[in-house]
Amino acid sequence: MDKASSSAVDFSGLKKIPDVAFGPFCRENKIKIDPDLGIAPETPLKDGLAALYDARAVPSFLHVMAHGLPVRESVWLACHAAERMVPEGAEPPNTLQTARAWVYKPDTKTRAAVQQAIEKADQEDPTLMAADAAFHGIVKGLEDEVKSPPTATPTLVFAVLLSAALREEDMEQAEANWQDLVALSVDIASGGTGEKHS
């Protein structure tokens, strides 16, 4: 990737990404980073994301983003990514609709609706993992309700992002798709809704 394309993405305003060091964050979340990339452990996390983007380390970038975002923003990103895998012109599956509703109001009622949608879903539903991510999401008010490990949601979000990134076989389309996912994730990490990148 050349400098012109890498500088087109602004990583300076990622206010939803924690102000922590890249190396310890990746170790804590069991994210393996290629040491040949030369990203210093003390690098701020948002600068680490920029370095991964410049290096075109697609899986690592998506892995760090999935773990770096707060739970609701992470699930919201998964919803946008999953929507990209819904056939054009098709009605959004109930799994996607209930996951979105959970993001707006993460409580026991919306979580129950997500669970019901998951139980009735077709296993080929491309948005099923986004609903799973919402179901396992631990947020304020649901600490006693959700018995899942804290890593469940970001792991599922990463799986959705990777599936969305790899859905194109044509190289040019795959590149455009990857850039769209970066723009989407950066927008959400900067406090946006991601709508303009959908």
N, C-alpha and C positions, 0 to 999 in steps of 0.2 A: 504494500500500500504506500502510495507516495505521500509527501508532506501536505500537499494541497488537500487531499481527501481526508487525511487524519485530522487536519486543523478545522475541518468543517463541523466537527462535533465539539461542543463546549462542555467540558467536565467540571468547570469551576463552580457551578451553582447547585451541586448535588446535596441540597440541604436535608434530604431524607436519608443520606448515607452517613453512618456514624463517623465521628472524627477520631479514628483510631489508626494504628499502624497496620500496614498491609500484611506483613509477615506473620505477626501473632494472630491476626484475624483469620488468615487462611489456615494456620495450624489448628486453631481452636475449632474451626468448622470443617476440618479434615478435607480441605481443598488443595489438591496437588497442583503446584505451579512449576512449570519447566524452569529449572535454575539457569538454563542458558539464556533466558530472557533478561537476566541481570537486574531484576527489580529488587532494590534494596529493601530489607525487612522493615526498616523504619519509615519507608515511603508512606505518606497519607493514603488511606484506602481509595479515595476518589482519584488520586494520581496513579495508583496501581491499576485502577479500571482503565484510565486513559492509556497507560502503557500496554495493557492487554489488547485494547482496541487497535492501537498502532501496530502491534505485532500480529494482528489477525488471529489471536488465540481465542477463537470463537467459543469453544466449550468452557474454557476457564473464565472468560468474561461473563458468560451467562451464569455460571456457577457462583461467582462472587456477587453478582447483582442479585440473584435469588436469595442469597443469605444476607446481603447487606441491607436490603429494604426492610422496613417494618412489616409486620405480618399482613395487615390490610392492603398496603401498597403492593406487596409481593403477590398476593392473590389477585389483585386488580390487574397487575401486569400479566399474570397467567391467563386471566379472562380475555384480555386483548389478544394475546398470542394464540390462545385456543380458537378464538373467533376467526382468525386467519385461516384455520384449517377446516372450517365449515364450508361445504360446497357452495359455490356462488348461487345466490337466489334462494337458498334453503332457509327455512325458519330456524332461528337460534334454538338449539335443544334446551329442554327444561333444566338440564344440568348447568348450562351456562347462565340461564336466567336466574336460577336460585343462588348460584355462586355470586353473581353480581349483587343480588339483593342482600346477601350476607355481608358484603363489603360495605354497603350503605348502612346496614344496621346489624352488626354482629351480635346476635343474642340467641337465646335458646330456641325461639320460634323459627328464626331464619335458618338456624343450624339443623333443626328437625326437618325443615323443608328441603334442605340440601341432602340430608340423609335419605329422605324418601325418593328424591330424584335419582340419587346414585343407585338405590335398590331397584329402580324401574328402568334404568338406562341400558341401552344396547352397549355391549362391551366394545363395539367398534366406534362408539361415539368419541370424536376427537376432543371433546370438551370435558370428558369424564374426569381426567386428572385434575383439571382446574377446580371442579366441584370437590374432589377429594382433598385438595389443598385447603379449600375453605372449611370443610368439615373438621379437619385436624388443626385448624388455626386457633392458637391460644392468644386471646386478647383480654383486656380488662373486662371483668364481669363473667368470663367464661373459664376462669382458672380451675374452678371446681368441677365444671361440666366436662371439660376436655381432658381425657386421660392419655392423650398422645404425647410422644416425646417432642420437645421443642424443635427438633430437626426435621420432623415429618413434613411440615408445610413447605419450608424452603427446598427440601429434596424433591417434592412433587412439582413445585414451581419450576425448578431447574429442568425436570423431565419434560414439562410442557414446552418450555422455551427451546430446548434442544430439538424436540420433535418439530416445532414450528420452523426452526432454523434449517433443518435438514429435509424439509418437505419438497424442495425443488431439486430436480436432477439437472436441469439446464444450468450451466455455469453462470451465465449472465443473470438469469432469474434468481439463482441462489445468492449471488452477490447483492442484488437489489433487495432481496428478502432479508438478508443479514443486516444490511444498512438500515432498513426499516425497523427491525427489531431493536437495534442500537438506539435509534432516534426515539422510539417508543419508550424504552427503558430509561433513557436519560431524561426524557420529559417527565415521567412519573417520579423519578428520583429527585427531580428539581422542584417537585410540588405540583406538577401539572396533572391533567386527567388522562393524557394519552390519546384523547379523542381525535386530535388533528393528524395523528399518525396511523389511524385505523384504516 
